[in-house]
Amino acid sequence: MPEQSVRHPIPLITQYATPGLINAIAYQGHPPGDDDNWQASGAPDKAAYGYWCTRMCGMACLRMALFARDGRAPSLFDLLTGCLDHGGYVPREDGGVGGLYYLPFTEYAAAEHGLKSEIITALDTDRLVAELEQGHLVIASVHKEIRRPDLAAPARGGHLVLVTGHRAGTVAFRNPSGHTPEAVDAVLPLDRFDDFAAHRGISLHL
């Protein structure tokens, strides 16, 4: 699968410190923060990791893109801290989080990482392919259950994946919450990807 925009290999980065726990977290009730490897995320403590790990799909996508461009990248929590400072996430009074907000995210990516990007609000499959043809990576909003594409799509959007290439009617993407190796490093027919897609995202110009 072509990955035209990369200068370095893209590592398989998930939003969780231990990828092997994702299936248990997603489908077996395992507490997300109960992970002995939490420090690998760069979190200041286990409680912070537990709060944020379910919300860092965008930071995982950004981290993979920076690796593709530079061969290195800050930790997930370093990226999160910078994005928070720019208003990319907004903690709510009910204990939840608003975001990822696209405009502050793109401003953060440009200001702190020199990464030009474009918000796309009509990201259909034709536009997605066009962005990939220009050598861009694309952060796309999809439903988290895209990791189980053999099941019906329950809705569109709510989760972010990094789209890396296309070929012969299929699209390749990295899923930060993939629960199997095939779900993390995934390939789907374009029309099946579209079943889960919210038709919005961010094109990253490496």
Contacts in CASP RR format, 6 or more apart in sequence:
PFRMAT RR
TARGET T0000
AUTHOR 0000-0000-0000
METHOD contacts of the structure
MODEL  1
MPEQSVRHPIPLITQYATPGLINAIAYQGHPPGDDDNWQASGAPDKAAYG
YWCTRMCGMACLRMALFARDGRAPSLFDLLTGCLDHGGYVPREDGGVGGL
YYLPFTEYAAAEHGLKSEIITALDTDRLVAELEQGHLVIASVHKEIRRPD
LAAPARGGHLVLVTGHRAGTVAFRNPSGHTPEAVDAVLPLDRFDDFAAHR
GISLHL
1 164 0 8 1.000
1 165 0 8 1.000
1 166 0 8 1.000
1 167 0 8 1.000
1 170 0 8 1.000
1 172 0 8 1.000
1 187 0 8 1.000
2 165 0 8 1.000
2 166 0 8 1.000
2 167 0 8 1.000
3 10 0 8 1.000
3 68 0 8 1.000
3 164 0 8 1.000
3 165 0 8 1.000
3 172 0 8 1.000
4 132 0 8 1.000
4 133 0 8 1.000
4 135 0 8 1.000
4 165 0 8 1.000
5 68 0 8 1.000
5 135 0 8 1.000
5 136 0 8 1.000
5 137 0 8 1.000
5 204 0 8 1.000
5 206 0 8 1.000
6 68 0 8 1.000
6 69 0 8 1.000
6 137 0 8 1.000
6 164 0 8 1.000
6 206 0 8 1.000
7 68 0 8 1.000
7 69 0 8 1.000
7 70 0 8 1.000
7 71 0 8 1.000
7 206 0 8 1.000
8 67 0 8 1.000
8 68 0 8 1.000
8 69 0 8 1.000
8 70 0 8 1.000
8 71 0 8 1.000
9 67 0 8 1.000
9 68 0 8 1.000
10 64 0 8 1.000
10 65 0 8 1.000
10 67 0 8 1.000
10 68 0 8 1.000
10 162 0 8 1.000
10 164 0 8 1.000
10 174 0 8 1.000
11 64 0 8 1.000
11 67 0 8 1.000
12 19 0 8 1.000
12 174 0 8 1.000
12 181 0 8 1.000
12 184 0 8 1.000
12 185 0 8 1.000
13 60 0 8 1.000
13 63 0 8 1.000
13 64 0 8 1.000
13 67 0 8 1.000
13 76 0 8 1.000
13 174 0 8 1.000
13 176 0 8 1.000
14 22 0 8 1.000
14 60 0 8 1.000
14 176 0 8 1.000
14 177 0 8 1.000
14 178 0 8 1.000
14 184 0 8 1.000
15 53 0 8 1.000
15 54 0 8 1.000
15 55 0 8 1.000
15 56 0 8 1.000
15 57 0 8 1.000
15 58 0 8 1.000
15 59 0 8 1.000
15 60 0 8 1.000
15 76 0 8 1.000
15 176 0 8 1.000
15 177 0 8 1.000
16 22 0 8 1.000
16 25 0 8 1.000
16 32 0 8 1.000
16 35 0 8 1.000
16 53 0 8 1.000
16 177 0 8 1.000
17 35 0 8 1.000
17 37 0 8 1.000
17 38 0 8 1.000
17 39 0 8 1.000
17 40 0 8 1.000
17 41 0 8 1.000
17 49 0 8 1.000
17 53 0 8 1.000
18 35 0 8 1.000
18 36 0 8 1.000
18 37 0 8 1.000
19 178 0 8 1.000
19 184 0 8 1.000
21 30 0 8 1.000
21 35 0 8 1.000
22 177 0 8 1.000
22 178 0 8 1.000
22 179 0 8 1.000
23 179 0 8 1.000
23 180 0 8 1.000
24 30 0 8 1.000
25 31 0 8 1.000
25 32 0 8 1.000
26 144 0 8 1.000
26 147 0 8 1.000
26 177 0 8 1.000
26 179 0 8 1.000
27 179 0 8 1.000
31 50 0 8 1.000
32 50 0 8 1.000
32 53 0 8 1.000
32 54 0 8 1.000
33 46 0 8 1.000
33 49 0 8 1.000
33 50 0 8 1.000
33 53 0 8 1.000
35 49 0 8 1.000
35 50 0 8 1.000
35 53 0 8 1.000
38 46 0 8 1.000
38 49 0 8 1.000
38 50 0 8 1.000
38 53 0 8 1.000
41 49 0 8 1.000
41 53 0 8 1.000
41 56 0 8 1.000
41 75 0 8 1.000
41 76 0 8 1.000
41 77 0 8 1.000
42 75 0 8 1.000
42 76 0 8 1.000
42 77 0 8 1.000
42 78 0 8 1.000
43 49 0 8 1.000
43 50 0 8 1.000
43 52 0 8 1.000
43 76 0 8 1.000
43 77 0 8 1.000
44 77 0 8 1.000
48 77 0 8 1.000
49 77 0 8 1.000
52 77 0 8 1.000
52 80 0 8 1.000
55 89 0 8 1.000
55 97 0 8 1.000
56 76 0 8 1.000
56 80 0 8 1.000
56 176 0 8 1.000
57 159 0 8 1.000
57 160 0 8 1.000
57 161 0 8 1.000
57 176 0 8 1.000
57 177 0 8 1.000
58 100 0 8 1.000
58 105 0 8 1.000
58 139 0 8 1.000
58 160 0 8 1.000
58 176 0 8 1.000
59 76 0 8 1.000
59 79 0 8 1.000
59 80 0 8 1.000
59 83 0 8 1.000
60 76 0 8 1.000
60 162 0 8 1.000
60 176 0 8 1.000
61 139 0 8 1.000
61 160 0 8 1.000
61 161 0 8 1.000
61 162 0 8 1.000
61 174 0 8 1.000
61 176 0 8 1.000
62 73 0 8 1.000
62 79 0 8 1.000
62 105 0 8 1.000
62 109 0 8 1.000
62 113 0 8 1.000
62 115 0 8 1.000
62 139 0 8 1.000
63 73 0 8 1.000
63 74 0 8 1.000
63 75 0 8 1.000
63 76 0 8 1.000
63 79 0 8 1.000
64 73 0 8 1.000
64 162 0 8 1.000
64 174 0 8 1.000
65 115 0 8 1.000
65 137 0 8 1.000
65 139 0 8 1.000
65 162 0 8 1.000
65 204 0 8 1.000
65 206 0 8 1.000
66 72 0 8 1.000
66 73 0 8 1.000
66 74 0 8 1.000
66 113 0 8 1.000
66 115 0 8 1.000
67 73 0 8 1.000
68 137 0 8 1.000
68 206 0 8 1.000
69 115 0 8 1.000
69 206 0 8 1.000
73 79 0 8 1.000
80 89 0 8 1.000
82 108 0 8 1.000
82 112 0 8 1.000
83 89 0 8 1.000
83 100 0 8 1.000
83 104 0 8 1.000
83 105 0 8 1.000
83 108 0 8 1.000
85 108 0 8 1.000
86 104 0 8 1.000
86 105 0 8 1.000
86 107 0 8 1.000
86 108 0 8 1.000
86 111 0 8 1.000
86 112 0 8 1.000
87 101 0 8 1.000
87 104 0 8 1.000
87 108 0 8 1.000
88 99 0 8 1.000
88 100 0 8 1.000
88 101 0 8 1.000
88 104 0 8 1.000
88 105 0 8 1.000
88 108 0 8 1.000
89 97 0 8 1.000
89 98 0 8 1.000
89 99 0 8 1.000
89 100 0 8 1.000
89 101 0 8 1.000
90 97 0 8 1.000
90 98 0 8 1.000
90 99 0 8 1.000
90 101 0 8 1.000
91 97 0 8 1.000
91 98 0 8 1.000
92 98 0 8 1.000
100 160 0 8 1.000
102 119 0 8 1.000
102 200 0 8 1.000
102 201 0 8 1.000
102 202 0 8 1.000
103 119 0 8 1.000
105 202 0 8 1.000
106 117 0 8 1.000
106 118 0 8 1.000
106 119 0 8 1.000
106 202 0 8 1.000
109 115 0 8 1.000
109 117 0 8 1.000
109 204 0 8 1.000
110 116 0 8 1.000
110 117 0 8 1.000
115 204 0 8 1.000
115 205 0 8 1.000
115 206 0 8 1.000
116 204 0 8 1.000
116 205 0 8 1.000
117 202 0 8 1.000
117 203 0 8 1.000
117 204 0 8 1.000
117 205 0 8 1.000
118 202 0 8 1.000
118 203 0 8 1.000
118 205 0 8 1.000
119 200 0 8 1.000
119 201 0 8 1.000
119 202 0 8 1.000
120 127 0 8 1.000
120 131 0 8 1.000
120 138 0 8 1.000
120 200 0 8 1.000
120 201 0 8 1.000
120 202 0 8 1.000
120 203 0 8 1.000
121 199 0 8 1.000
121 200 0 8 1.000
121 201 0 8 1.000
122 199 0 8 1.000
122 200 0 8 1.000
123 138 0 8 1.000
123 140 0 8 1.000
123 141 0 8 1.000
123 197 0 8 1.000
123 198 0 8 1.000
123 199 0 8 1.000
123 200 0 8 1.000
123 201 0 8 1.000
124 194 0 8 1.000
124 199 0 8 1.000
125 171 0 8 1.000
125 190 0 8 1.000
125 191 0 8 1.000
125 193 0 8 1.000
125 194 0 8 1.000
128 138 0 8 1.000
128 140 0 8 1.000
128 163 0 8 1.000
128 166 0 8 1.000
128 171 0 8 1.000
128 190 0 8 1.000
129 166 0 8 1.000
129 171 0 8 1.000
129 190 0 8 1.000
131 138 0 8 1.000
131 203 0 8 1.000
132 138 0 8 1.000
132 163 0 8 1.000
132 164 0 8 1.000
132 165 0 8 1.000
132 166 0 8 1.000
132 171 0 8 1.000
135 206 0 8 1.000
136 203 0 8 1.000
136 204 0 8 1.000
136 205 0 8 1.000
136 206 0 8 1.000
137 162 0 8 1.000
137 163 0 8 1.000
137 164 0 8 1.000
137 203 0 8 1.000
137 204 0 8 1.000
137 206 0 8 1.000
138 162 0 8 1.000
138 163 0 8 1.000
138 201 0 8 1.000
138 202 0 8 1.000
138 203 0 8 1.000
138 204 0 8 1.000
139 160 0 8 1.000
139 161 0 8 1.000
139 162 0 8 1.000
139 163 0 8 1.000
139 201 0 8 1.000
139 202 0 8 1.000
139 204 0 8 1.000
140 160 0 8 1.000
140 161 0 8 1.000
140 162 0 8 1.000
140 163 0 8 1.000
140 173 0 8 1.000
140 197 0 8 1.000
140 198 0 8 1.000
140 200 0 8 1.000
140 201 0 8 1.000
141 156 0 8 1.000
141 157 0 8 1.000
141 158 0 8 1.000
141 159 0 8 1.000
141 160 0 8 1.000
141 197 0 8 1.000
141 198 0 8 1.000
141 199 0 8 1.000
141 200 0 8 1.000
141 201 0 8 1.000
142 156 0 8 1.000
142 157 0 8 1.000
142 158 0 8 1.000
142 159 0 8 1.000
142 160 0 8 1.000
142 161 0 8 1.000
142 193 0 8 1.000
142 196 0 8 1.000
142 197 0 8 1.000
142 198 0 8 1.000
143 153 0 8 1.000
143 154 0 8 1.000
143 155 0 8 1.000
143 156 0 8 1.000
143 157 0 8 1.000
143 158 0 8 1.000
143 159 0 8 1.000
143 196 0 8 1.000
143 198 0 8 1.000
144 158 0 8 1.000
144 159 0 8 1.000
144 177 0 8 1.000
145 151 0 8 1.000
145 153 0 8 1.000
145 154 0 8 1.000
145 196 0 8 1.000
146 153 0 8 1.000
146 159 0 8 1.000
146 161 0 8 1.000
146 175 0 8 1.000
146 186 0 8 1.000
146 188 0 8 1.000
146 193 0 8 1.000
146 196 0 8 1.000
147 175 0 8 1.000
147 177 0 8 1.000
147 178 0 8 1.000
147 179 0 8 1.000
147 180 0 8 1.000
147 183 0 8 1.000
147 186 0 8 1.000
148 183 0 8 1.000
149 188 0 8 1.000
149 192 0 8 1.000
149 196 0 8 1.000
153 195 0 8 1.000
153 196 0 8 1.000
156 195 0 8 1.000
156 196 0 8 1.000
156 197 0 8 1.000
156 198 0 8 1.000
156 199 0 8 1.000
157 196 0 8 1.000
157 197 0 8 1.000
157 198 0 8 1.000
158 198 0 8 1.000
159 177 0 8 1.000
160 176 0 8 1.000
160 201 0 8 1.000
161 173 0 8 1.000
161 174 0 8 1.000
161 175 0 8 1.000
161 176 0 8 1.000
161 186 0 8 1.000
162 173 0 8 1.000
162 174 0 8 1.000
162 176 0 8 1.000
163 171 0 8 1.000
163 172 0 8 1.000
163 173 0 8 1.000
164 172 0 8 1.000
164 173 0 8 1.000
164 174 0 8 1.000
165 171 0 8 1.000
165 172 0 8 1.000
165 173 0 8 1.000
166 172 0 8 1.000
166 190 0 8 1.000
169 189 0 8 1.000
169 190 0 8 1.000
170 187 0 8 1.000
170 188 0 8 1.000
170 189 0 8 1.000
170 190 0 8 1.000
171 187 0 8 1.000
171 188 0 8 1.000
171 189 0 8 1.000
171 190 0 8 1.000
171 193 0 8 1.000
172 185 0 8 1.000
172 186 0 8 1.000
172 187 0 8 1.000
173 186 0 8 1.000
173 187 0 8 1.000
173 188 0 8 1.000
173 193 0 8 1.000
174 184 0 8 1.000
174 185 0 8 1.000
174 186 0 8 1.000
175 183 0 8 1.000
175 184 0 8 1.000
175 186 0 8 1.000
176 184 0 8 1.000
178 184 0 8 1.000
178 186 0 8 1.000
END
